[in-house]
Amino acid sequence: GGQPGHPKHERPLIPSEQCNEVHPLKPTECRRCAAKLSGSDLEPLRHQVWELPETRPQVTEYQLHRLECKVTVHGVEERGTGPCFRPRSLPPKCFQRPKNGPVPDHP
């Protein structure tokens, strides 16, 4: 509920045909005398619930292969390069790759 005196904010109903699901909720008996009820209401009260779909993370694996140079045998392995690995919640400069240096390990 809104505060008294504040303007009303409400989402207008969309046509029933545009809803993903429609559930007609008809009473089966009178709540006062329990008599059986039948028929249809040509203009039922409508209530729409908007639900956000569940989100799932997209996981991408980058496999950085370390390979030894066979031409100049100097015991150094070269590692494949990939995107800068950092948690998205931290600014990029926290995990920048050093210029002309090795690729940093995954934090």
VMD Tcl script that draws the C-alpha trace (Angstrom):
set ca {
  {0.00 0.00 0.00}
  {1.05 3.54 -0.72}
  {1.20 6.44 1.66}
  {-1.92 8.60 2.00}
  {-1.74 11.61 -0.32}
  {0.90 10.09 -2.63}
  {0.08 9.47 -6.29}
  {-1.00 5.94 -7.16}
  {1.53 3.81 -9.04}
  {0.28 0.62 -10.60}
  {1.10 -1.55 -13.57}
  {-1.79 -1.75 -16.03}
  {-3.11 -5.21 -16.80}
  {-2.02 -6.73 -20.08}
  {-4.55 -8.67 -22.20}
  {-5.12 -12.21 -20.91}
  {-3.97 -13.54 -24.29}
  {-0.48 -12.13 -23.65}
  {-0.06 -13.91 -20.29}
  {2.12 -17.02 -20.13}
  {-0.50 -18.75 -17.98}
  {-4.11 -18.01 -17.08}
  {-5.76 -19.78 -14.13}
  {-9.54 -19.34 -13.86}
  {-10.35 -19.65 -10.16}
  {-14.04 -20.56 -9.81}
  {-15.68 -21.27 -6.49}
  {-17.36 -24.67 -6.34}
  {-19.79 -23.93 -3.49}
  {-21.43 -21.04 -1.66}
  {-19.36 -20.05 1.37}
  {-22.51 -19.29 3.36}
  {-24.72 -22.32 2.70}
  {-22.40 -24.73 0.85}
  {-24.76 -24.99 -2.15}
  {-23.03 -26.11 -5.36}
  {-22.18 -23.28 -7.78}
  {-21.95 -23.42 -11.58}
  {-21.68 -21.05 -14.54}
  {-19.17 -18.44 -15.64}
  {-18.49 -14.82 -14.77}
  {-18.25 -12.81 -18.02}
  {-16.07 -10.16 -16.34}
  {-14.03 -11.84 -13.59}
  {-11.75 -9.82 -11.34}
  {-8.25 -10.07 -12.78}
  {-4.97 -10.12 -10.88}
  {-1.62 -10.51 -12.64}
  {1.63 -11.54 -10.97}
  {4.87 -10.59 -12.75}
  {7.74 -12.94 -11.95}
  {11.32 -12.44 -13.03}
  {12.81 -15.60 -14.55}
  {15.54 -17.40 -12.63}
  {18.98 -16.36 -13.82}
  {21.81 -18.84 -14.17}
  {25.49 -17.96 -14.44}
  {27.28 -18.63 -17.69}
  {30.56 -20.41 -16.95}
  {33.43 -20.19 -19.44}
  {36.65 -22.11 -18.90}
  {39.88 -20.89 -20.44}
  {42.65 -23.47 -20.57}
  {46.06 -21.81 -20.77}
  {48.50 -24.40 -22.07}
  {52.16 -24.15 -21.05}
  {54.47 -25.34 -23.81}
  {58.25 -25.60 -23.87}
  {60.16 -24.15 -26.81}
  {62.06 -26.93 -28.67}
  {64.25 -24.51 -30.64}
  {65.85 -22.56 -27.81}
  {66.00 -25.00 -24.92}
  {66.33 -22.68 -21.95}
  {63.90 -24.23 -19.52}
  {61.25 -21.54 -20.00}
  {57.66 -22.41 -20.70}
  {55.45 -20.14 -22.77}
  {51.84 -19.89 -21.66}
  {48.88 -19.23 -23.91}
  {47.18 -15.90 -23.37}
  {43.54 -15.30 -22.63}
  {41.29 -12.61 -21.25}
  {42.31 -10.79 -18.11}
  {41.13 -12.93 -15.20}
  {39.52 -10.91 -12.42}
  {36.33 -10.96 -10.44}
  {33.83 -8.64 -12.12}
  {33.19 -6.93 -8.80}
  {36.73 -5.49 -8.75}
  {38.04 -2.72 -11.00}
  {40.10 -3.87 -14.00}
  {43.30 -2.13 -12.86}
  {43.51 -4.48 -9.85}
  {44.28 -7.39 -12.16}
  {45.98 -5.82 -15.17}
  {48.46 -7.96 -17.04}
  {52.01 -6.55 -16.75}
  {53.35 -5.11 -20.01}
  {55.80 -7.52 -21.69}
  {55.60 -9.77 -18.64}
  {54.12 -13.15 -17.83}
  {50.40 -13.70 -17.66}
  {49.37 -13.48 -13.97}
  {47.94 -16.54 -12.29}
  {44.19 -16.69 -11.76}
  {43.43 -14.81 -8.51}
}
mol new
graphics top color blue
foreach p $ca { graphics top sphere $p radius 0.5 }
foreach p [lrange $ca 0 end-1] q [lrange $ca 1 end] { graphics top cylinder $p $q radius 0.2 }
display resetview
